[in-house]
Amino acid sequence: MIAQTPAPPYYAVIFTSLRTEVKEEYANTADRMVELAAEQPGFLGVESVREELGITVSYWESLEAIKSWKNNAEHKVAQQMGLNKWYSRYKTRICLVERDYGV
């Protein structure tokens, strides 16, 4: 599903990952992180695809909202699980969206 974002400017956090073979708890944790992110002040939406390469883009009102999400206690536990079990590589990019368009 394509996220319904407001008129720019806003921020996008792009999380790109390569998974390990470990599947235990991953799907439930990923679903929980989307639910939890949606409860955070400043959250605008999320788009995600998971194949061989996973890409999740979350949208935020401000850098402060992104920082608050990064430091959320439950999210920090999931981040550590990702480092220890689920991801062989990952990259996070934070971008300012200055323009968007589509149908």
Secondary structure, DSSP 8 states (H G I E B T S, - for coil): ------SS-EEEEEEEEEE-S--TTHHHHHHHHHHHHHTSTTEEEEEEEESSEEEEEEEES-HHHHHHHHT-HHHHHHHHHIIIIIEEEEEEEEEEE------
